[in-house]
Amino acid sequence: MKVLVIGGDGFCGWPTALHLSDQGHDVIIVDNLSRRKIDVELGVDSLTPIAPIETRLAVWKEVSGKTIGFEYLDVALEYQRFLDLLLSERPDAIVHFGEQRAAPYSMRTPAAKRFTVDNNVSGTHNVLCAIVESGQDIPLVHLGTMGVYGYGWSGSAPIPEGYLTVKVPTPDGDIDREILHPANPGSVYHMTKTLDQLLFAFYAKNDALRITDLHQGIVWGTQTPQTERDERLINRFDYDGDYGTVLNRFLMQAAIGHPLTVHGTGGQTRAFIHVRDTVRCIEIALSNPPKRGEQVSVFNQVTETYRVRELAELISKITGVEIANLPNPRKEAAENDLNVTRDRFVALGLNPTTLSEGLLSEVRDIANRFKDRADTTKIIARSVWNKGMETSPDLVK
Amino acid sequence: MKVLVIGGDGFCGWPTALHLSDQGHDVIIVDNLSRRKIDVELGVDSLTPIAPIETRLAVWKEVSGKTIGFEYLDVALEYQRFLDLLLSERPDAIVHFGEQRAAPYSMRTPAAKRFTVDNNVSGTHNVLCAIVESGQDIPLVHLGTMGVYGYGWSGSAPIPEGYLTVKVPTPDGDIDREILHPANPGSVYHMTKTLDQLLFAFYAKNDALRITDLHQGIVWGTQTPQTERDERLINRFDYDGDYGTVLNRFLMQAAIGHPLTVHGTGGQTRAFIHVRDTVRCIEIALSNPPKRGEQVSVFNQVTETYRVRELAELISKITGVEIANLPNPRKEAAENDLNVTRDRFVALGLNPTTLSEGLLSEVRDIANRFKDRADTTKIIARSVWNKGMETSPDLVK
């Protein structure tokens, strides 16, 4: 099928575009390159040396014989061009990664908060609006986040996949109602994904759009079988305080001998998924869209859960690097349990990569190999949820 | 106190600004005049001859001796100017009406859908972000809508004021959880107000902002004691298919002998409030903000409920004008009951104007008096929820 991948130059988008191309799909990347531009703004760079998008596409053509298209286009700001693309290309599906995706960045400054809201909401709404205006039946797969659920809301019950049935008291006794899991976002970024959910619910109801929302955990790992085929296809690896995800940050810190930066007690339990599984999940979701008129289809896209301090202890044990407990720049519970339902992807054949399988190659092939590219002044998290929540000066000069 | 009224030139905003000024508050209107510009776009005009904002303010000064300030400013597009205004004026409270508020307009075209989302979400988020950045403790009162709740969700239970407690099943038995009433918006406009709710919840939680959200019913009536003090202070009265609210439309239709346009069976039950009560509710809400750290305070701002066909029959009986049953351009239930909790405003002293008290003066002083200004080509609703839902050609040439 022909698939538009919005945000197809990013951390999840790029390996997804390659995976789908490798599987024989006709892929067109739509990207405004905002992720690379934010690196410029923050003065940071991927630990891995990522090639420009044009090089990436040329190399992929060279190693696979397959062409991936590219449109330099901002879906939040260039509605008419995006609509024209739908009308000329008539894609069979759209995968939408085109959102600012770092919680710390979304709390960094008023400008970053506003960019996150304006970019994510207008972008997602434009995609929905353009599908309706195109008159085409184009299923949409969107990357949500586990963070829409918050943590600890449902007691001992596992977090369901999107919906749950609750009892509502009435004068005639309790009645059962299925509701979208109540939203409890922990950052402006996560909040935008809770807004997306309401956009999706409306367009599914009013226009019978076929929408899948994937509530993904924290992604770790770097490479997929496709990005490994040539050095110039390498995926990005963020380690900075804004964009680095926790496990990748620990791996890079260990590689350079920097203390592992645990915020608060490290008792936060989070859900994880390897980027290799992300791309498989996207493909499964593309193959299983809801029917027209059905409600938004929600999957929890996670494979394992860990406490942050468990991860730090694991890496510390492997590498001998110490752990530094720093103040927490986020407003969040110090400790939480996490029990996530993830039956839908398992039922559709996902066979996950576990931490125990993938960790050593990450240490060897990525963190140790590229450690000389690290800028140690970018490691400490500097974005805070409220004034006064600053964590620490740099730990290593 | 010093109050900024965002959208203070509009249908609810203008009488609110005058009421607050009359009560001795120091009022500054912030408005981009977008409502007047949309009239230009649609080629329609208020049935009542509204004066330019500068005239309005000069006349108010003349009749009351009081000055109302005015900033021509778009909160969705001019963040820095709005922040500067907070820093220089240091208001004690903000009332936020600055959103595109017509459901039919929000479904009219892709451009109107996008404007509604972009204007309402970015505007509301900018207001929240600027309050935080200003470092000031400024309570915010926002106009929501009963439409966030949808209709018929809670069985025989009345719609609560914002929150309800449900039972969530867990392996250890049901647990009680208070949730924001699930959102079920019926248009892109209503959807934006459900997005606002999530913005408010986040900023109340993360930044301890003090926010009141008023879920208002359909406003009817035109004048308040303040707008009646001079012809040039008159409030707007919309009768067109996009902005006219149902009861005002019937009144104008009756005045010119146009059939009363009921869509579908007219079995839709809706909640109503006179504009005179709107301004009192705003004042009550300003006097009773939540404390810092408390959740968003939600009021249902309604006084009566009627089925649309009951209203049509009432007006038809008074005036002798016939009823025209037209196809419904909206996706909505043909018939619904509506039982709304509105205890909070009643407890705080609201003594509502009922239809039986206010209707005749509306017929006499507004609809009949200004009927020669009506453009009969703008009466039929032309905005449709999906292609193919068009209702009717003009009924009167």
Boltz contact constraints between the chains, C-beta under 6 A:
constraints:
  - contact:
      token1: [A, 110]
      token2: [B, 129]
      max_distance: 6.0
  - contact:
      token1: [A, 110]
      token2: [B, 133]
      max_distance: 6.0
  - contact:
      token1: [A, 113]
      token2: [B, 129]
      max_distance: 6.0
  - contact:
      token1: [A, 114]
      token2: [B, 129]
      max_distance: 6.0
  - contact:
      token1: [A, 117]
      token2: [B, 125]
      max_distance: 6.0
  - contact:
      token1: [A, 118]
      token2: [B, 122]
      max_distance: 6.0
  - contact:
      token1: [A, 121]
      token2: [B, 121]
      max_distance: 6.0
  - contact:
      token1: [A, 122]
      token2: [B, 118]
      max_distance: 6.0
  - contact:
      token1: [A, 125]
      token2: [B, 117]
      max_distance: 6.0
  - contact:
      token1: [A, 129]
      token2: [B, 110]
      max_distance: 6.0
  - contact:
      token1: [A, 129]
      token2: [B, 113]
      max_distance: 6.0
  - contact:
      token1: [A, 129]
      token2: [B, 114]
      max_distance: 6.0
  - contact:
      token1: [A, 133]
      token2: [B, 110]
      max_distance: 6.0
  - contact:
      token1: [A, 154]
      token2: [B, 168]
      max_distance: 6.0
  - contact:
      token1: [A, 155]
      token2: [B, 170]
      max_distance: 6.0
  - contact:
      token1: [A, 155]
      token2: [B, 175]
      max_distance: 6.0
  - contact:
      token1: [A, 156]
      token2: [B, 170]
      max_distance: 6.0
  - contact:
      token1: [A, 156]
      token2: [B, 171]
      max_distance: 6.0
  - contact:
      token1: [A, 156]
      token2: [B, 172]
      max_distance: 6.0
  - contact:
      token1: [A, 157]
      token2: [B, 170]
      max_distance: 6.0
  - contact:
      token1: [A, 166]
      token2: [B, 166]
      max_distance: 6.0
  - contact:
      token1: [A, 166]
      token2: [B, 168]
      max_distance: 6.0
  - contact:
      token1: [A, 167]
      token2: [B, 167]
      max_distance: 6.0
  - contact:
      token1: [A, 168]
      token2: [B, 154]
      max_distance: 6.0
  - contact:
      token1: [A, 168]
      token2: [B, 166]
      max_distance: 6.0
  - contact:
      token1: [A, 170]
      token2: [B, 155]
      max_distance: 6.0
  - contact:
      token1: [A, 170]
      token2: [B, 156]
      max_distance: 6.0
  - contact:
      token1: [A, 170]
      token2: [B, 157]
      max_distance: 6.0
  - contact:
      token1: [A, 171]
      token2: [B, 156]
      max_distance: 6.0
  - contact:
      token1: [A, 172]
      token2: [B, 156]
      max_distance: 6.0
  - contact:
      token1: [A, 175]
      token2: [B, 155]
      max_distance: 6.0
  - contact:
      token1: [A, 179]
      token2: [B, 182]
      max_distance: 6.0
  - contact:
      token1: [A, 182]
      token2: [B, 179]
      max_distance: 6.0
  - contact:
      token1: [A, 183]
      token2: [B, 198]
      max_distance: 6.0
  - contact:
      token1: [A, 185]
      token2: [B, 202]
      max_distance: 6.0
  - contact:
      token1: [A, 191]
      token2: [B, 202]
      max_distance: 6.0
  - contact:
      token1: [A, 194]
      token2: [B, 198]
      max_distance: 6.0
  - contact:
      token1: [A, 195]
      token2: [B, 195]
      max_distance: 6.0
  - contact:
      token1: [A, 195]
      token2: [B, 198]
      max_distance: 6.0
  - contact:
      token1: [A, 198]
      token2: [B, 183]
      max_distance: 6.0
  - contact:
      token1: [A, 198]
      token2: [B, 194]
      max_distance: 6.0
  - contact:
      token1: [A, 198]
      token2: [B, 195]
      max_distance: 6.0
  - contact:
      token1: [A, 202]
      token2: [B, 185]
      max_distance: 6.0
  - contact:
      token1: [A, 202]
      token2: [B, 191]
      max_distance: 6.0
  - contact:
      token1: [A, 206]
      token2: [B, 331]
      max_distance: 6.0
  - contact:
      token1: [A, 331]
      token2: [B, 206]
      max_distance: 6.0
